[in-house]
């Protein structure tokens, strides 16, 4: 797809580089760079050889430059203000996750987008990993029957520094939405309830909630478990977690990198306590436009604008992933299972 769009880029911190890299490849013109710290904007302009004007105020950028799209790469607390300004000024908006800080804010943005007939979507780049798309194809083939259980392990001792280390509910609020969203994509359903515990282990360099365990009851009675930590030194998992997906006829395991393996039961032969199993693995590569993280999200977002093909991560769907995060946080606070609804 060759894009003819111009975009205002808001937020020029570390994450913005991947956004700009993807935009340039697709052909989006960056018409303005906005950051409260103009040095960050200046650094991005220099790095990517952009001639776009720099602003420390979004209102000034909207008034000054021509654009059809707003890219919101700001901190989570700023999303409601930044996205609202974009949508109220006729700009399609692609924003960094999470969609919002509350379901009320999320609905406000969704309503704004629908009222103004604009596309509003969220960067959920990790569902566009080649491994995830390969697993979805295997599941669609029915090799393991109906899904009953999804187990996710995430143990990454990241030392970011900066605002993240001072956030409350850091694991659930900042990272867990990625595996939660991926689980929804693989299952093809949403969460109905959750029981969650979070804590800050000894030795944690985070202010709050660096570890969490959660059990979700999903559509169709599927159980999805998440065990994670931002402060588990040694033997870290990949960023995309380690997965075990159990079905009525077999199991698929993924190491979060390249290794996907599965087994299904051959009921015609039994050896002692167990039926024989047949190994299987992905046979085909998925569409390359669906396996490139940020690029793939942006590609679908722009295609939605141009062709009306709904982006997977549009806000009307992504609110279900946000609800999983907020539900887990509420459960951890209350110490009991809570229902999830949007």
BELKA-V337614 format. One record per run of one state. SS is the DSSP state (hx for helix, st for strand, lp for the rest). FROM is the first residue (numbers start at 1). LEN is the number of residues. If there is no record, write none. Layout:
SS|FROM|LEN / SS|FROM|LEN
//
This chain:
lp|1|5 / st|6|5 / lp|11|5 / hx|16|11 / lp|27|2 / st|29|6 / lp|35|3 / hx|38|10 / lp|48|5 / st|53|3 / lp|56|2 / hx|58|7 / lp|65|4 / st|69|4 / lp|73|3 / hx|76|13 / lp|89|3 / st|92|5 / lp|97|6 / hx|103|13 / lp|116|4 / st|120|4 / lp|124|1 / hx|125|4 / lp|129|1 / hx|130|11 / lp|141|6 / st|147|9 / lp|156|6 / hx|162|5 / lp|167|3 / hx|170|18 / lp|188|3 / st|191|9 / lp|200|11 / st|211|8 / hx|219|3 / lp|222|1 / st|223|7 / lp|230|12 / st|242|6 / lp|248|2 / st|250|5 / lp|255|5 / st|260|12 / lp|272|2 / st|274|7 / lp|281|7 / hx|288|3 / lp|291|3 / hx|294|14 / lp|308|6 / st|314|1 / hx|315|20 / lp|335|3 / st|338|2 / lp|340|3
//
